[in-house]
Amino acid sequence: MDQFLRTADSNWFRQRLKGFILCVMAAFVVLFVRLFFLQVIEREEYRRLSENNSIRLQSIKPPRGLIFDRNGELLVDNRPSFDLSIITKDAKPLEKTLVRLTYFLEAPLEELQSKILRTKGYSAYTPILLKQDIGRDALARVEVHKFDLPGVGVNVEARRHYINQNSAAHLVGYLSEINAEELKSGKYLENKGGDFIGRFGVEKTYERYLRGERGGRQVEVNATGQVVRVLKTVEATSGHNVYLTIDTRLQKKAEELLLGRAGAVIAMDPASGEILALASNPSFDQNDFVSGMSHEQWEALVSNPQRPLENKALQGEYPPASTYKIVTAMAALEEGVIDEDTTAFCPGYYNFGDREFRCWKEGGHGTVDVIKALSESCDVFFYQTGLKLGVDRLGWYAKASGLGSPTEINLDNEAIGLVPTANWKKNRTGVEWQRGETLSVAIGQGYNLATPLQMLVLTSSVANGGTLYRPLILKQIETAEGKIVLDSEMQSRGKLPVSRRTLDIVRKGLWEVVNSPTGTARNAQIPGVEVSGKTGTAQVVGRKQDDAADKKKAPVIKPHAWFVAYAPSRNPLIAVAVIVEHGEGGGSVAAPIAREVLKVFFADRKSNNSPLHATLQP
């Protein structure tokens, strides 16, 4: 160093260089002292902290959006739930920790082990939901012994709560926990293990609006996974609220009327396609899916012969029976094979080939025209009309009227029904169409299949002057703060392929079904409100078999009862479709159900002093 300074060019340079070297040496001394302090004096304390603590990111689940009916009545909300989870990396030894938990949770070891096995493939640091909603007693036991339960944590989560148990279950749907395969599929990038996702109904259809945005927090945890302190938090964003088109009062009335029966009741605003009620019975409690269903509960549901998990309104396929005569009448009038004055004589049967096709009325209806044939549901008139049309022309009108294809309601698994044609049979069975089969098709039997929702859409289009609307279940979606993000609009799917004159004739016949002294649905009359409709009694076995069977001993061979209707007849505000499986009489069983639904609808209008009530007055 001295040699270097002696060779410097000036004193000024030597002084500053010396000062710099002294500063560097001083800095090294400070660092050495600090290092000595940390490594020697505080060594044990920092070793303990480095071994026991670590920084982790914890996910915060967003509260799921709420679901309301069209009037703002709450159908689905969230309630607090104490959910116990475990991080396997921290829970050492895992088996010993699980054994301890069996005591605190009063749950079998196999149940806890199976929860962990089902999450194979998760990160070892991913919390695995072991048990939801453990209750305050179990929570107290776990908290008292939490130092003996490494890796175990209890979080307060928002749990889905279906307020009206069993009500609108097929429409609203339910949630269940996402599984490992779904997480790996790449379709659920927003989700993590332990999340619940929509599985059915509205919960599934509007999942992306309802789920919200996840938040998170940065925490410091100790060696047993317990949070020591929270370093930073980003709050989750609540899901959007969904408003449905259904009216809760109408919905509950429809469900009440179906108690003890298998079937469906649907109501629609014929001017917009909005679904006002959608009831399917038997139903189920969606809360069972959220809380975790036992094997016995699941078996009871899937083995029930009345199929409670099936949404009969849109998944049930039935012969439309005499409600189909609306299509046959429209097709025949539009094609000119009959007119309003065309008559046929009904002696109670019709001979075709070597077979006798019977009318439902044993003694016959006598001479009938199309209006009387609709009013009294004369099979013989429509046998002859169907023959004049042929199965393919009849099929064309049925498809153009919305049958044989989905209605495009925004719910999963809608059935498409079946509109038979000659080609369809040839392709399906390899056998040519027989003209005699057209007779059955013309009265809604044979190969014909339709869902109650399809028949409701068809009835609504007759009521509103011919527009086929897509059924709507969504009114609007808004944020938790009330900002509307999606407003539903009515959507036309086309027009009935018939003239105004044809519709007027058919509508006159449907009015007489309810209001004529000989109509088949006099049970649907409501004082002060004119109702139009059509009954149907769908045979599920051939009539000869039906006669031979003892109906009391074999109720499943009884025919299904149908009724479709709209009201008021001249200015329709509501259309209804009712199907009661094995209910037998459309006029005696299904029509009174529709009447009670209509009475509630119009009573509500009257009590609310709605301007629409004015249309009901003479």
C-alpha positions as CSV (number, residue, x, y, z in Angstrom):
1,M,0.0,0.0,0.0
2,D,2.8,2.5,1.0
3,Q,4.6,1.7,-2.3
4,F,1.5,2.4,-4.2
5,L,0.9,5.8,-2.4
6,R,4.5,6.9,-3.0
7,T,4.0,6.4,-6.7
8,A,0.8,8.5,-6.8
9,D,0.8,11.7,-8.9
10,S,-0.5,14.1,-6.3
11,N,-1.3,14.5,-2.6
12,W,-5.0,15.2,-3.5
13,F,-5.3,11.8,-5.2
14,R,-3.5,10.0,-2.3
15,Q,-5.8,11.5,0.3
16,R,-9.0,10.5,-1.4
17,L,-7.8,7.0,-2.2
18,K,-6.8,6.6,1.4
19,G,-10.3,7.8,2.5
20,F,-12.1,5.4,0.1
21,I,-10.0,2.4,1.3
22,L,-10.9,3.3,4.9
23,C,-14.6,3.4,4.1
24,V,-14.5,0.1,2.4
25,M,-12.6,-1.4,5.4
26,A,-15.2,0.1,7.8
27,A,-18.1,-1.4,5.8
28,F,-16.4,-4.8,5.9
29,V,-16.0,-4.5,9.7
30,V,-19.7,-3.6,10.1
31,L,-20.7,-6.6,7.9
32,F,-18.4,-8.9,9.8
33,V,-19.9,-7.8,13.1
34,R,-23.5,-8.2,11.9
35,L,-22.6,-11.6,10.5
36,F,-21.0,-12.6,13.8
37,F,-24.1,-11.4,15.6
38,L,-26.5,-13.5,13.4
39,Q,-24.3,-16.6,13.0
40,V,-23.0,-16.8,16.5
41,I,-25.1,-14.8,19.0
42,E,-28.6,-15.2,17.5
43,R,-27.9,-18.5,15.7
44,E,-30.2,-20.7,17.7
45,E,-33.2,-18.3,17.4
46,Y,-32.9,-17.9,13.6
47,R,-32.4,-21.6,13.1
48,R,-35.6,-22.2,14.9
49,L,-37.5,-19.6,12.8
50,S,-36.1,-20.9,9.5
51,E,-37.0,-24.4,10.3
52,N,-40.5,-23.8,11.6
53,N,-41.9,-20.9,9.5
54,S,-42.6,-20.4,5.8
55,I,-44.6,-18.0,3.7
56,R,-47.6,-19.4,1.8
57,L,-50.4,-18.2,-0.4
58,Q,-53.9,-19.1,0.7
59,S,-56.9,-18.9,-1.7
60,I,-60.1,-17.1,-0.6
61,K,-63.3,-18.6,-2.1
62,P,-65.8,-16.0,-3.4
63,P,-69.4,-16.0,-2.1
64,R,-71.5,-17.5,-4.8
65,G,-74.2,-15.3,-6.4
66,L,-77.7,-15.5,-5.1
67,I,-80.8,-16.7,-7.1
68,F,-84.1,-14.9,-7.0
69,D,-87.5,-15.4,-8.6
70,R,-89.0,-12.8,-11.0
71,N,-90.4,-10.8,-8.0
72,G,-87.1,-10.7,-6.1
73,E,-88.0,-13.5,-3.7
74,L,-84.9,-15.3,-2.6
75,L,-84.6,-18.9,-3.6
76,V,-81.0,-19.7,-3.0
77,D,-78.5,-18.1,-0.6
78,N,-75.3,-18.9,1.2
79,R,-74.9,-19.6,4.9
80,P,-71.7,-19.9,7.1
81,S,-70.2,-23.4,7.3
82,F,-67.2,-24.6,9.4
83,D,-65.3,-26.7,6.9
84,L,-62.3,-28.8,8.0
85,S,-59.4,-29.3,5.6
86,I,-56.0,-30.8,5.8
87,I,-52.6,-30.2,4.1
88,T,-51.0,-33.6,3.8
89,K,-47.5,-32.1,3.6
90,D,-47.9,-30.6,7.1
91,A,-49.9,-33.5,8.6
92,K,-47.0,-35.6,9.6
93,P,-47.6,-38.4,10.5
94,L,-50.7,-38.3,8.3
95,E,-52.3,-41.6,9.5
96,K,-51.9,-40.6,13.2
97,T,-53.5,-37.2,12.5
98,L,-56.5,-38.9,10.7
99,V,-57.0,-41.3,13.5
100,R,-57.2,-38.4,15.9
101,L,-59.7,-36.6,13.7
102,T,-62.0,-39.6,13.7
103,Y,-62.6,-39.0,17.4
104,F,-63.1,-35.2,17.1
105,L,-65.3,-35.5,14.0
106,E,-67.1,-38.7,14.9
107,A,-66.4,-39.9,11.4
108,P,-65.0,-43.3,10.3
109,L,-61.3,-43.5,9.3
110,E,-62.2,-45.0,6.0
111,E,-64.3,-41.9,5.1
112,L,-61.4,-39.5,5.8
113,Q,-58.9,-41.8,3.9
114,S,-61.2,-42.0,0.9
115,K,-61.4,-38.2,0.7
116,I,-57.6,-38.0,0.5
117,L,-57.4,-40.9,-2.0
118,R,-59.9,-39.1,-4.3
119,T,-57.5,-36.1,-4.5
120,K,-54.6,-38.1,-5.8
121,G,-52.6,-35.8,-8.0
122,Y,-53.2,-32.7,-6.0
123,S,-50.2,-30.7,-4.8
124,A,-49.1,-31.8,-1.3
125,Y,-49.7,-28.2,-0.2
126,T,-53.3,-28.1,-1.5
127,P,-55.9,-28.1,1.3
128,I,-58.1,-31.1,1.0
129,L,-61.7,-30.7,2.2
130,L,-62.2,-33.5,4.7
131,K,-65.6,-32.6,6.2
132,Q,-68.0,-29.7,5.7
133,D,-70.2,-28.0,8.2
134,I,-68.7,-29.8,11.2
135,G,-70.8,-27.8,13.7
136,R,-69.8,-25.8,16.7
137,D,-69.1,-28.8,19.0
138,A,-66.7,-30.4,16.6
139,L,-65.1,-27.1,16.0
140,A,-64.5,-26.6,19.7
141,R,-62.9,-30.0,20.0
142,V,-60.6,-29.4,17.0
143,E,-59.6,-26.0,18.2
144,V,-58.7,-27.2,21.7
145,H,-56.5,-29.9,20.2
146,K,-55.2,-28.1,17.2
147,F,-51.6,-28.4,18.4
148,D,-52.0,-32.2,18.1
149,L,-53.5,-31.9,14.6
150,P,-50.7,-30.7,12.3
151,G,-51.8,-29.6,8.9
152,V,-55.5,-29.4,10.0
153,G,-57.4,-26.1,9.6
154,V,-61.0,-25.0,9.9
155,N,-62.3,-22.2,7.6
156,V,-65.6,-20.4,7.7
157,E,-66.9,-20.8,4.1
158,A,-70.1,-19.7,2.4
159,R,-72.2,-22.8,1.9
160,R,-75.0,-23.0,-0.6
161,H,-78.4,-23.1,0.9
162,Y,-81.6,-24.0,-1.0
163,I,-84.2,-22.2,1.0
164,N,-87.3,-24.0,-0.3
165,Q,-86.4,-27.6,0.0
166,N,-87.4,-29.7,-3.0
167,S,-89.0,-26.6,-4.7
168,A,-88.0,-25.9,-8.3
169,A,-85.1,-28.4,-7.7
170,H,-85.1,-29.4,-11.4
171,L,-84.9,-25.9,-12.6
172,V,-82.5,-24.4,-10.0
173,G,-80.2,-27.5,-10.0
174,Y,-77.5,-28.1,-7.4
175,L,-73.7,-28.1,-6.7
176,S,-71.2,-30.7,-5.9
177,E,-67.5,-30.8,-5.3
178,I,-65.2,-30.8,-8.3
179,N,-63.1,-33.9,-8.7
180,A,-59.4,-34.4,-9.6
181,E,-60.2,-35.6,-13.2
182,E,-62.2,-32.4,-13.9
183,L,-59.4,-30.2,-12.5
184,K,-56.9,-32.0,-14.8
185,S,-59.2,-31.7,-17.8
186,G,-58.4,-28.0,-18.4
187,K,-62.1,-27.0,-18.5
188,Y,-62.1,-25.6,-14.9
189,L,-59.0,-23.3,-14.9
190,E,-60.7,-21.0,-12.4
191,N,-61.3,-23.8,-9.8
192,K,-59.2,-25.5,-7.2
193,G,-59.6,-28.7,-5.2
194,G,-62.5,-28.4,-2.7
195,D,-64.5,-26.0,-4.9
196,F,-68.1,-26.7,-5.6
197,I,-69.4,-26.2,-9.1
198,G,-72.9,-26.2,-10.7
199,R,-73.9,-29.7,-11.8
200,F,-77.4,-29.3,-12.9
201,G,-80.1,-26.7,-13.8
202,V,-79.5,-23.0,-13.5
203,E,-76.5,-23.6,-11.1
204,K,-74.7,-25.2,-14.1
205,T,-76.0,-23.0,-16.9
206,Y,-75.0,-19.8,-15.3
207,E,-71.9,-21.1,-13.4
208,R,-69.6,-18.5,-14.9
209,Y,-71.8,-15.7,-13.5
210,L,-72.5,-17.2,-10.2
211,R,-69.1,-18.4,-9.1
212,G,-67.4,-14.9,-8.6
213,E,-63.6,-14.2,-8.5
214,R,-61.3,-15.8,-6.1
215,G,-59.2,-13.8,-3.7
216,G,-56.1,-14.7,-1.7
217,R,-53.9,-13.9,1.2
218,Q,-50.2,-14.2,1.9
219,V,-49.6,-15.8,5.3
220,E,-46.8,-17.0,7.5
221,V,-47.3,-20.5,8.9
222,N,-45.4,-22.6,11.4
223,A,-44.1,-26.1,11.1
224,T,-47.6,-27.6,11.8
225,G,-49.2,-25.5,9.1
226,Q,-50.9,-23.1,11.6
227,V,-51.1,-19.5,10.4
228,V,-48.8,-17.3,12.5
229,R,-49.7,-14.0,10.8
230,V,-51.4,-12.6,7.7
231,L,-49.0,-10.6,5.5
232,K,-51.3,-9.4,2.7
233,T,-54.9,-10.0,1.6
234,V,-56.8,-9.5,-1.7
235,E,-60.5,-9.9,-1.1
236,A,-62.6,-12.2,-3.3
237,T,-65.3,-10.8,-5.5
238,S,-68.9,-12.1,-5.0
239,G,-70.6,-13.9,-7.8
240,H,-73.4,-12.2,-9.7
241,N,-77.1,-12.5,-8.6
242,V,-79.4,-14.3,-11.0
243,Y,-83.1,-13.4,-11.4
244,L,-85.3,-16.2,-12.9
245,T,-88.6,-15.8,-14.7
246,I,-90.5,-18.1,-12.4
247,D,-93.1,-16.8,-9.9
248,T,-92.6,-18.6,-6.5
249,R,-96.3,-18.6,-5.6
250,L,-97.2,-20.2,-8.9
251,Q,-94.3,-22.6,-8.6
252,K,-95.3,-23.8,-5.2
253,K,-99.0,-24.2,-6.2
254,A,-97.9,-26.3,-9.2
255,E,-95.7,-28.5,-6.9
256,E,-98.5,-28.8,-4.3
257,L,-100.9,-30.0,-7.0
258,L,-98.5,-32.7,-8.1
259,L,-97.9,-34.2,-4.6
260,G,-98.3,-37.9,-4.6
261,R,-98.2,-38.0,-8.4
262,A,-95.4,-38.3,-11.0
263,G,-95.6,-35.7,-13.7
264,A,-94.9,-32.1,-14.6
265,V,-96.7,-28.7,-14.6
266,I,-95.2,-25.8,-16.7
267,A,-96.6,-22.4,-17.2
268,M,-95.4,-19.8,-19.7
269,D,-96.1,-16.2,-20.8
270,P,-97.3,-16.8,-24.4
271,A,-96.3,-13.2,-25.3
272,S,-92.6,-13.6,-24.4
273,G,-91.8,-17.2,-23.8
274,E,-90.9,-16.6,-20.1
275,I,-91.4,-19.7,-18.0
276,L,-93.6,-18.8,-15.0
277,A,-93.5,-22.2,-13.3
278,L,-91.6,-25.4,-13.9
279,A,-92.6,-28.2,-11.6
280,S,-91.5,-31.8,-11.9
281,N,-92.5,-34.5,-9.4
282,P,-91.1,-36.4,-7.5
283,S,-88.5,-33.9,-6.6
284,F,-85.4,-34.0,-4.3
285,D,-83.6,-31.8,-1.8
286,Q,-80.6,-30.1,-3.4
287,N,-79.1,-29.4,0.1
288,D,-78.3,-33.2,0.2
289,F,-75.9,-32.8,-2.7
290,V,-74.1,-29.9,-1.1
291,S,-73.7,-31.5,2.3
292,G,-72.6,-34.9,0.9
293,M,-75.1,-37.6,0.2
294,S,-74.9,-41.0,1.8
295,H,-74.8,-44.1,-0.3
296,E,-78.3,-45.0,1.0
297,Q,-79.7,-41.6,0.0
298,W,-78.2,-41.9,-3.5
299,E,-79.5,-45.4,-4.0
300,A,-83.0,-44.3,-2.9
301,L,-82.9,-41.6,-5.6
302,V,-81.6,-43.6,-8.5
303,S,-83.7,-46.7,-7.8
304,N,-87.0,-44.8,-7.4
305,P,-89.2,-46.0,-10.3
306,Q,-90.7,-42.5,-10.6
307,R,-87.3,-41.1,-11.5
308,P,-87.0,-38.1,-9.1
309,L,-83.8,-36.9,-10.8
310,E,-85.5,-36.6,-14.2
311,N,-86.9,-33.2,-15.1
312,K,-90.1,-34.5,-16.6
313,A,-91.0,-31.1,-18.0
314,L,-88.2,-31.3,-20.6
315,Q,-86.7,-34.7,-20.3
316,G,-89.9,-36.8,-20.1
317,E,-91.0,-38.1,-23.5
318,Y,-94.6,-39.1,-23.8
319,P,-97.1,-39.8,-26.6
320,P,-98.9,-36.4,-26.9
321,A,-102.2,-38.2,-27.3
322,S,-105.2,-36.0,-28.2
323,T,-103.3,-32.8,-27.5
324,Y,-101.6,-33.6,-30.9
325,K,-105.0,-33.2,-32.6
326,I,-104.1,-29.4,-32.6
327,V,-101.4,-30.2,-35.2
328,T,-103.6,-32.6,-37.2
329,A,-106.3,-30.0,-37.4
330,M,-104.0,-27.2,-38.4
331,A,-102.3,-29.3,-41.1
332,A,-105.6,-30.5,-42.6
333,L,-107.1,-27.1,-42.7
334,E,-104.0,-25.5,-44.1
335,E,-103.6,-28.2,-46.8
336,G,-107.3,-27.9,-47.7
337,V,-108.1,-31.6,-47.1
338,I,-110.8,-30.3,-44.8
339,D,-112.5,-27.0,-44.1
340,E,-114.6,-25.7,-41.3
341,D,-117.7,-27.4,-42.8
342,T,-116.2,-30.8,-43.4
343,T,-118.0,-33.5,-41.4
344,A,-117.5,-37.1,-40.6
345,F,-119.8,-39.6,-38.9
346,C,-118.5,-41.3,-35.7
347,P,-120.3,-44.5,-34.7
348,G,-117.6,-45.2,-32.1
349,Y,-115.2,-47.0,-34.4
350,Y,-113.5,-46.8,-37.8
351,N,-112.8,-49.8,-40.0
352,F,-109.6,-49.7,-41.9
353,G,-108.4,-52.9,-43.7
354,D,-109.1,-55.8,-41.5
355,R,-108.8,-53.9,-38.3
356,E,-111.3,-51.8,-36.3
357,F,-109.9,-48.6,-34.8
358,R,-112.1,-47.5,-31.9
359,C,-113.0,-44.0,-30.7
360,W,-112.6,-43.3,-27.0
361,K,-116.4,-42.8,-26.8
362,E,-117.9,-46.2,-27.1
363,G,-121.2,-45.1,-28.5
364,G,-119.7,-42.6,-30.9
365,H,-120.0,-38.8,-31.4
366,G,-122.4,-38.9,-34.4
367,T,-121.7,-36.3,-37.1
368,V,-118.8,-34.0,-36.2
369,D,-116.9,-31.1,-37.9
370,V,-113.4,-30.1,-36.9
371,I,-114.5,-27.8,-34.1
372,K,-116.7,-30.4,-32.5
373,A,-114.0,-33.0,-33.2
374,L,-111.6,-30.9,-31.2
375,S,-114.1,-30.1,-28.5
376,E,-115.1,-33.7,-27.9
377,S,-111.8,-35.2,-29.0
378,C,-113.4,-37.5,-31.6
379,D,-110.8,-40.0,-32.7
380,V,-112.8,-41.2,-35.8
381,F,-112.7,-37.7,-37.3
382,F,-109.0,-37.5,-36.9
383,Y,-108.4,-41.0,-38.2
384,Q,-110.0,-40.0,-41.5
385,T,-108.3,-36.6,-41.5
386,G,-104.9,-38.2,-40.9
387,L,-105.4,-40.6,-43.8
388,K,-106.2,-37.8,-46.1
389,L,-103.0,-36.0,-45.1
390,G,-100.6,-38.9,-45.0
391,V,-97.9,-39.3,-42.4
392,D,-95.3,-37.2,-44.1
393,R,-97.4,-34.1,-44.6
394,L,-98.5,-34.5,-41.0
395,G,-94.9,-34.9,-39.9
396,W,-93.9,-31.8,-41.7
397,Y,-96.4,-29.7,-39.9
398,A,-95.5,-31.2,-36.5
399,K,-91.9,-30.3,-37.0
400,A,-92.7,-26.9,-38.2
401,S,-94.8,-26.5,-35.0
402,G,-91.7,-27.2,-32.9
403,L,-92.2,-30.9,-32.2
404,G,-89.3,-33.4,-32.8
405,S,-86.6,-30.8,-31.9
406,P,-85.4,-29.1,-28.7
407,T,-87.1,-26.0,-27.6
408,E,-83.7,-24.5,-26.9
409,I,-84.5,-23.8,-23.3
410,N,-81.3,-22.9,-21.5
411,L,-81.1,-26.1,-19.5
412,D,-79.1,-29.3,-20.1
413,N,-80.3,-32.7,-21.3
414,E,-83.5,-31.6,-23.1
415,A,-85.1,-34.5,-24.9
416,I,-86.1,-34.0,-28.6
417,G,-89.2,-36.2,-28.8
418,L,-90.1,-38.0,-32.0
419,V,-92.0,-37.1,-35.1
420,P,-92.4,-40.2,-37.2
421,T,-92.3,-40.2,-41.0
422,A,-92.2,-43.0,-43.6
423,N,-88.4,-42.5,-44.1
424,W,-87.8,-42.5,-40.4
425,K,-89.5,-45.9,-40.0
426,K,-87.7,-47.3,-43.0
427,N,-84.3,-46.2,-41.8
428,R,-85.0,-47.2,-38.2
429,T,-86.6,-50.6,-38.7
430,G,-86.1,-51.5,-42.4
431,V,-89.8,-51.9,-42.8
432,E,-92.1,-49.8,-45.0
433,W,-94.7,-47.5,-43.4
434,Q,-98.2,-49.0,-43.2
435,R,-101.1,-46.6,-43.9
436,G,-102.9,-48.0,-40.8
437,E,-100.1,-46.6,-38.7
438,T,-101.0,-43.1,-39.8
439,L,-104.3,-43.4,-38.0
440,S,-102.5,-43.8,-34.6
441,V,-100.1,-41.0,-35.4
442,A,-103.0,-38.6,-36.3
443,I,-104.4,-38.9,-32.7
444,G,-101.0,-38.5,-31.1
445,Q,-100.3,-42.2,-30.5
446,G,-98.1,-44.7,-32.3
447,Y,-94.5,-43.6,-32.6
448,N,-95.2,-40.0,-31.6
449,L,-93.3,-38.7,-28.6
450,A,-93.3,-35.2,-27.2
451,T,-92.1,-33.4,-24.0
452,P,-94.5,-31.3,-21.9
453,L,-92.3,-28.3,-22.7
454,Q,-92.7,-28.8,-26.5
455,M,-96.5,-29.0,-26.1
456,L,-96.4,-25.9,-24.0
457,V,-94.5,-24.0,-26.7
458,L,-96.9,-25.2,-29.3
459,T,-99.9,-24.2,-27.2
460,S,-98.4,-20.8,-26.5
461,S,-97.9,-20.2,-30.2
462,V,-101.6,-21.0,-30.9
463,A,-102.5,-18.6,-28.1
464,N,-100.3,-15.7,-29.3
465,G,-101.2,-15.8,-32.9
466,G,-98.5,-18.1,-34.3
467,T,-95.1,-17.1,-32.9
468,L,-92.9,-19.9,-31.5
469,Y,-90.9,-18.5,-28.7
470,R,-87.8,-19.9,-27.1
471,P,-88.6,-20.7,-23.5
472,L,-86.8,-18.3,-21.2
473,I,-85.8,-19.0,-17.6
474,L,-83.6,-16.0,-17.0
475,K,-84.9,-12.5,-16.3
476,Q,-81.6,-10.8,-15.6
477,I,-78.2,-11.0,-14.0
478,E,-76.7,-8.3,-11.9
479,T,-73.7,-7.7,-9.7
480,A,-73.9,-7.8,-6.0
481,E,-74.0,-4.0,-6.1
482,G,-77.1,-4.1,-8.4
483,K,-75.5,-3.3,-11.7
484,I,-77.2,-5.2,-14.5
485,V,-74.8,-7.2,-16.6
486,L,-77.2,-9.3,-18.6
487,D,-80.9,-8.6,-19.5
488,S,-82.8,-11.4,-21.1
489,E,-84.7,-10.7,-24.3
490,M,-87.5,-12.8,-25.9
491,Q,-86.4,-14.8,-28.8
492,S,-88.6,-16.0,-31.6
493,R,-87.9,-19.4,-33.2
494,G,-90.3,-18.9,-36.1
495,K,-94.0,-18.9,-36.9
496,L,-96.5,-21.7,-37.1
497,P,-96.9,-22.6,-40.8
498,V,-100.6,-21.7,-40.9
499,S,-102.9,-18.8,-41.8
500,R,-104.8,-16.6,-39.4
501,R,-108.0,-18.3,-40.6
502,T,-106.7,-21.7,-39.7
503,L,-105.7,-20.5,-36.3
504,D,-109.0,-18.9,-35.7
505,I,-110.8,-22.2,-36.4
506,V,-108.5,-24.2,-34.1
507,R,-108.8,-21.6,-31.4
508,K,-112.6,-21.8,-31.6
509,G,-112.3,-25.6,-31.2
510,L,-110.0,-25.2,-28.2
511,W,-112.4,-22.7,-26.6
512,E,-115.2,-25.3,-26.9
513,V,-113.1,-28.0,-25.3
514,V,-113.5,-26.1,-22.0
515,N,-116.7,-24.0,-22.5
516,S,-119.0,-26.3,-24.5
517,P,-121.5,-28.4,-22.5
518,T,-120.0,-31.5,-24.3
519,G,-116.4,-30.4,-24.2
520,T,-113.8,-32.7,-22.6
521,A,-112.3,-30.2,-20.2
522,R,-115.2,-28.6,-18.4
523,N,-113.3,-29.2,-15.2
524,A,-110.9,-26.4,-16.3
525,Q,-113.6,-23.6,-16.2
526,I,-112.9,-20.6,-14.0
527,P,-115.6,-18.1,-13.3
528,G,-114.7,-14.7,-14.8
529,V,-111.9,-16.1,-17.0
530,E,-112.4,-17.8,-20.3
531,V,-110.0,-20.8,-20.7
532,S,-109.2,-22.7,-23.9
533,G,-107.4,-26.0,-23.9
534,K,-107.0,-29.6,-25.1
535,T,-107.2,-32.8,-23.2
536,G,-105.2,-35.9,-23.9
537,T,-105.2,-39.5,-22.6
538,A,-102.0,-41.2,-23.7
539,Q,-102.2,-45.0,-23.9
540,V,-99.0,-46.7,-22.7
541,V,-100.2,-50.1,-24.0
542,G,-102.5,-51.3,-26.7
543,R,-106.1,-50.9,-25.9
544,K,-106.8,-54.7,-26.1
545,Q,-104.0,-55.2,-23.6
546,D,-105.4,-52.4,-21.6
547,D,-108.8,-54.0,-21.5
548,A,-107.5,-57.3,-20.5
549,A,-105.3,-56.0,-17.6
550,D,-106.5,-55.4,-14.1
551,K,-105.7,-51.7,-13.8
552,K,-105.8,-51.8,-10.0
553,K,-103.1,-54.4,-9.9
554,A,-101.0,-52.8,-12.6
555,P,-101.2,-49.0,-12.3
556,V,-98.2,-48.6,-14.5
557,I,-100.3,-49.5,-17.6
558,K,-102.8,-46.8,-16.9
559,P,-102.7,-44.0,-19.5
560,H,-101.0,-40.7,-18.9
561,A,-103.2,-37.7,-18.4
562,W,-102.5,-34.5,-20.5
563,F,-103.9,-31.0,-20.6
564,V,-102.7,-28.0,-22.4
565,A,-104.4,-24.6,-22.0
566,Y,-104.2,-20.8,-22.2
567,A,-106.2,-18.0,-20.7
568,P,-107.9,-15.6,-21.1
569,S,-109.0,-17.1,-24.5
570,R,-109.1,-13.7,-26.3
571,N,-106.1,-12.1,-24.8
572,P,-103.9,-14.9,-23.4
573,L,-101.6,-14.0,-20.5
574,I,-100.6,-17.5,-19.5
575,A,-100.3,-21.0,-21.1
576,V,-100.1,-24.2,-19.1
577,A,-99.1,-27.8,-19.8
578,V,-99.8,-30.6,-17.4
579,I,-98.8,-34.3,-17.6
580,V,-99.7,-36.8,-14.9
581,E,-98.0,-40.2,-15.4
582,H,-100.6,-42.9,-15.3
583,G,-103.2,-40.4,-14.2
584,E,-105.7,-41.8,-16.8
585,G,-108.1,-39.0,-17.6
586,G,-106.8,-35.8,-19.1
587,G,-110.1,-34.0,-18.4
588,S,-110.7,-35.5,-15.0
589,V,-107.1,-35.3,-13.6
590,A,-104.9,-33.0,-15.6
591,A,-107.4,-30.2,-16.4
592,P,-108.3,-29.5,-12.7
593,I,-104.6,-29.1,-11.9
594,A,-104.3,-26.5,-14.7
595,R,-107.4,-24.8,-13.5
596,E,-105.9,-24.4,-9.9
597,V,-102.7,-23.0,-11.4
598,L,-104.6,-20.5,-13.5
599,K,-106.7,-19.5,-10.5
600,V,-103.6,-18.6,-8.5
601,F,-102.2,-16.7,-11.5
602,F,-105.3,-14.5,-11.9
603,A,-105.9,-14.1,-8.2
604,D,-102.4,-12.6,-7.9
605,R,-103.1,-10.3,-10.8
606,K,-106.3,-9.2,-9.1
607,S,-104.8,-8.7,-5.7
608,N,-101.9,-6.7,-7.2
609,N,-104.4,-4.5,-9.0
610,S,-102.4,-5.2,-12.2
611,P,-103.5,-3.4,-15.3
612,L,-103.7,-6.8,-16.9
613,H,-106.6,-7.6,-14.7
614,A,-108.7,-5.2,-16.8
615,T,-108.6,-7.6,-19.7
616,L,-110.5,-10.2,-17.7
617,Q,-113.5,-8.0,-17.2
618,P,-116.5,-8.4,-19.5
